[in-house]
């Protein structure tokens, strides 16, 4: 449940920040007339993400077992690839995000209503589709027959929306560089578990060999149905009897990706905190250094 809460919080907060920047800029520049097209674009993007998630969930139920495992494994690999790209992209470009969105919004304002809708849709839609895919893959990997994974995602998204509202009102200041570094690192750990489980799905679909080659089996020490076994599976997608391929993939992804993500080389250290301008036109502070 915690891993899914983290996904909802991290992905939702990125989308919330984008919305805050767009709305605050229009309010500050006196273009409240452009708010309606922006909200239409945001609503359309959210609807698309929800629809995409429903297609993944209900569409896969019509497939055979092997087809389901092949689809689940393939989408897990794709989701991990997208999330890995996203956490590195956000760390590198967070300090330029506000200026980039302002530039797009100025161009859209000059072009008209349709351009405003498209700008908001594209800005939020990418985050929404990535979130839907990774949430589906994570819930699929951590499925325990309970609604807890989905509850975790919902709570994470709700927290993100609330934090976004506080940013907009100017009531919250946070070092986003540190926040995205810590949550990005934890998300890499979650992604490693999703990737390992995805390869296990591909093994069950007979697309990869080694399904019966266990790296170890500590089911007697950590029973999957125990509270601590459930906790480890929910947080890290831990499996007490993984295959050799799963362990190899988990280590082969986690160690280099986490080391590269946390390495200071190539990243400017930043201590600035972000405050989104409120309706009274308070000035935003320095953008976070990634």
KOLZANU-81176 format. One record per residue (C-alpha): residue in three letters; x, y, z. Coordinates in steps of 0.02 Angstrom, whole numbers, plus 32768, in hexadecimal, padded with zeros to 4 digits. Layout:
residues N
ALAXYZ ...
***
This chain:
residues 290
UNK800080008000 UNK808F80788028 UNK80E180607F7F UNK803E80887F27 UNK8023811F7F99 UNK80D1815B7F67 UNK80A881477EAF UNK800681A97EC1 UNK805C82307F28 UNK80F382457EB7 UNK809882407E11 UNK800382A27E52 UNK8070832B7E9A UNK80C783457DF4 UNK801F835B7D9E UNK7FE383CC7E2C UNK807B843C7E1A UNK805C844C7D60 UNK7FA6847E7D80 UNK7FDC84FA7E07 UNK805A854D7D95 UNK7FDC855D7D06 UNK7F4E85A07D72 UNK7FBB86157DDA UNK800986607D3E UNK7F6186867CEF UNK7F1E86D27D90 UNK7FBA873B7DAB UNK7FB7877E7CF9 UNK7EFD87A77D01 UNK7EC787237C82 UNK7E3E86CF7CE7 UNK7DDA86C07C47 UNK7E5686387C11 UNK7E3785CD7CAC UNK7DA3856F7C62 UNK7E0485287BCC UNK7E9084F77C42 UNK7E1984977CB3 UNK7DCA84437C1B UNK7E7684087BE4 UNK7EA083CB7C93 UNK7DF983707CA4 UNK7E0F831D7BFA UNK7EBE82E37C2B UNK7E7E82987CCF UNK7DEF82417C73 UNK7E6A81F97BF5 UNK7EDA81B67C7F UNK7E4681667CD8 UNK7E07811C7C35 UNK7EB480D77C0E UNK7EBC80867CB9 UNK7E0F80377CA1 UNK7E417FF37BF7 UNK7EDC7FA47C43 UNK7E7D7F577CD3 UNK7DDD7F1A7C80 UNK7E267EF87BD4 UNK7EA97E827C1B UNK7E237E1A7C72 UNK7DE47DDA7BCB UNK7E8B7D8C7BA0 UNK7ECB7CDE7BC2 UNK7F3F7CC37C57 UNK7FDC7CC17BED UNK7FA47D5B7B8C UNK7F7F7DB57C30 UNK802C7D8C7C72 UNK807E7DC17BD0 UNK801F7E657BCF UNK803F7E857C87 UNK80F87E607C78 UNK810F7EC97BDC UNK80B17F5E7C23 UNK81137F517CC5 UNK81B67F617C64 UNK81707FF67C02 UNK812F80487CA2 UNK81D780377CF9 UNK822D80827C62 UNK81B881187C61 UNK81C581347D1D UNK828281277D18 UNK828981A97C8E UNK820D82167CEE UNK826E821B7D93 UNK830F82497D39 UNK82B582C97CCB UNK8263831D7D60 UNK830683297DC0 UNK835F83777D2C UNK82D783F07CF3 UNK8275841D7D90 UNK82CA84C67D9B UNK829484F07CEA UNK81E284AC7CF6 UNK818C854E7D25 UNK81E085B47C9D UNK81BC852D7C1B UNK810385277C48 UNK80F685E57C49 UNK814085E97B9A UNK80C585687B5A UNK803485C37BAC UNK8065866B7B5F UNK8069861B7AB3 UNK7FC185C57AD1 UNK7F7186687B0C UNK7FA386B87A68 UNK7F5986287A03 UNK7EAF86197A56 UNK7E3E85A67ABA UNK7E6A85047A62 UNK7F23851E7A81 UNK7F01853C7B3B UNK7EA0849A7B48 UNK7F2A843C7AED UNK7FB284897B5B UNK7F5D84547BFD UNK7F3183AA7BB5 UNK7FE283847B7D UNK803083C77C1E UNK7FC3835A7C8E UNK7F9C82CC7C17 UNK804C82877C0F UNK8055827D7CCD UNK7FA9822C7CD1 UNK7FD181A47C53 UNK8077817C7CA8 UNK801F81747D50 UNK7F9581037D0F UNK8011808A7CC0 UNK808780817D54 UNK7FF880757DD2 UNK7FAB7FE67D6F UNK80527F8C7D65 UNK80757FA77E1F UNK7FC77F717E56 UNK7FD57ED97DE5 UNK807D7EAD7E33 UNK80437EC87EE6 UNK7F977E7B7ECF UNK7F617E257F6F UNK7EA77E177F51 UNK7E807EB47FB5 UNK7E5C7F687F82 UNK7EF07FA77FE8 UNK7F617FCF7F51 UNK7ED8803A7F03 UNK7EB3808D7FAB UNK7F6C80B87FB8 UNK7F6C81077F0B UNK7ECD81697F32 UNK7F1481AA7FD6 UNK7FB681DC7F7F UNK7F58823B7EF7 UNK7EE8828F7F79 UNK7F8282C77FDB UNK7FD1830A7F3B UNK7F35836F7F10 UNK7F3083B77FC0 UNK7FE983E67FBA UNK7FCE84357F10 UNK7F41849F7F58 UNK7FB184D67FE7 UNK803985047F6A UNK7FBD856D7F08 UNK7F7E85C77FA2 UNK803085EE7FD6 UNK8018858F8079 UNK80A1850F805A UNK8158851F802F UNK81C084858012 UNK826A845C7FCC UNK822E84017F30 UNK82DE83D17EFD UNK82F383697F9B UNK8240832A7F92 UNK825382E97EE0 UNK82FE82A07F08 UNK82BE823B7F9C UNK821B82057F4C UNK827481E27EA8 UNK82EF81707F01 UNK826281127F57 UNK820581077EB2 UNK829E80B67E62 UNK829780307EEA UNK81DE80147EC7 UNK8201800E7E0C UNK82857F877E27 UNK82027F1A7E79 UNK81857F3B7DEF UNK82087F117D6B UNK82387E6E7DC1 UNK81817E3D7DCE UNK81687E6B7D17 UNK81F17DF37CE4 UNK819F7D6E7D50 UNK80FE7D8B7CEE UNK815E7D747C4C UNK81A37CD17C91 UNK80F37C967CBC UNK80BF7CC27C0B UNK814A7C4F7BCB UNK819E7CE17B75 UNK82387CD47BE4 UNK82897C387C2D UNK82B67C0D7CE0 UNK820C7C0E7D36 UNK823B7B7B7DA6 UNK82ED7BB67DCB UNK82DE7C047E77 UNK83667C767EB7 UNK83307C4E7F6A UNK82947C207FCB UNK82777C6D8077 UNK81BC7C53807A UNK81D07BF7811F UNK82277C8D816D UNK81BC7D14811B UNK81127CC780F1 UNK80BC7D2A8066 UNK80197D2D80CA UNK806A7D71816A UNK80577E288198 UNK81107E4A817A UNK810E7DE880D8 UNK80797E4E809E UNK80D17EED80D4 UNK816F7EC38074 UNK810C7E967FDA UNK80A47F357FE5 UNK813A7FA77FFA UNK81C27F527F93 UNK81627ECF7F2D UNK81CA7E517F8E UNK81B77D9A7F60 UNK81FE7D147FD6 UNK82227C997F48 UNK825C7CFE7EB1 UNK82A87CB27E16 UNK835E7CCC7DE9 UNK83297D3F7D5C UNK82C07DAA7DD1 UNK83517DC57E49 UNK83C77DE97DB9 UNK83507E697D6D UNK832D7EBA7E16 UNK83E57ED17E3F UNK84147EFE7D8C UNK83957F8B7D8C UNK83987FCA7E3F UNK84537FDA7E5F UNK8489803E7DC5 UNK83EA80A67DB6 UNK83E580D77E6D UNK849F80FE7E6F UNK848E816A7DD3 UNK83F381C27E15 UNK844381EE7EBC UNK84EC821E7E72 UNK850E82DA7E81 UNK856F82DF7DDD UNK850F833D7D57 UNK849083877DCE UNK849684337E1B UNK847584357ED5 UNK83E0849E7F01 UNK83A084E77FA3 UNK831285517F5E UNK826185357F95 UNK81CB854C7F27 UNK813585B67F4E UNK80AF85C07EC8 UNK806A86717EB8 UNK7FBD86847F01 UNK7F2A86E97EC4 UNK7F6A87887F15 UNK800387827EA5 UNK808987567F23 UNK812F873D7ECC UNK816D868D7EB2 UNK821386647EFF UNK82A686157EA9 UNK827B85737E50 UNK82C784D47E98 UNK837084A27E5C UNK837383F07E1F 
***
